[in-house]
Amino acid sequence: KFDSVDFSKYSLDGEYDNCIFESCNFSNLDLSEISFIECRFVECNFTLAKLTKTGFKDVRFDSCKMLGLQFTDLKPFLLEMDFKNCHLEESSFYKLDLKGLSMNSCNLRGADFSEANLEKSSIIACDLSECTFERTNLSFANLSDSYNFQIDPEQNTIRGATFNADQLCGLLTKYNLQIKN
């Protein structure tokens, strides 16, 4: 267990297995080619960390600050992450296979999910304003209670996806309709 460690003062390398990181600082660090396996991060700061070929295998993030991250650069082999109450603004998930991803109560403003596979994912109660969804697979995804999204059903795969009735305007934005209650 690592508690309140400012990793900017240390050199990180190798593999971390079954670790818990609480209130740690990873901001602006180069985490390239480091593997985290079955780890949990609680209230950590990853803002602008470099993730080139970083491995996140069965990793949970809870209440973390993760602004501007390029998740696209992660090592795709056995990639599995879950997020709860995280700030992921301006992060990129471009072309990632995130089938079964879980995001709960996260702020994803400006995130890019273009060409990502979010099939069977659970994206619950998240702020999706200004997010990019282009050629994204949202088949059987659950977006219940998420809000501020604009998803074009003609440019994305949404077969079997779950939305709340009051979210439907986010699927019809491109048609410039006026929908009244």
Salt bridges, closest charged atoms under 4 A:
GLU22 OE2 - LYS1 NZ 3.29
ASP58 OD1 - ARG60 NH2 2.60
ASP62 OD2 - ARG40 NH2 3.29
GLU80 OE2 - ARG60 NH2 3.74
ASP82 OD2 - ARG60 NH1 2.78
GLU89 OE2 - HIS87 ND1 3.54
GLU115 OE1 - LYS95 NZ 3.86
GLU115 OE2 - ARG135 NH2 2.89
ASP127 OD2 - ARG109 NE 3.23
ASP152 OD2 - LYS174 NZ 3.18
GLU154 OE1 - LYS174 NZ 3.00
